[in-house]
Amino acid sequence: MLYWGCDGIPFFYEICSQILNESRNVDFLLLLGIIALIGALHNHAHYSMEMDADSYVRQWCRSSAENKKICISYGSSYD
């Protein structure tokens, strides 16, 4: 038995241990953490891009005749 201070185990420690002992809660927290990580990486990628996504696609479509055909087949009219 852990004893911290005069009153024994703190109240928040008991609550946290009860929450984390449920496997569905741990699964939910892991899923939430993975989603937060993906969101952070996604935002970082957008923040560090030198040009916006539309400009990147337009540049790719203009780079060769084959790419232009692909873009037209998807319904875009990039010059």
Secondary structure by P-SEA (a helix, b strand, c coil): ccccccccccaaaaaaaaaaacaaaaaaaaaaaaaaaaaaaaaaaaaaccccaaaaaaaaaaccaaaaaaaaaaccccc
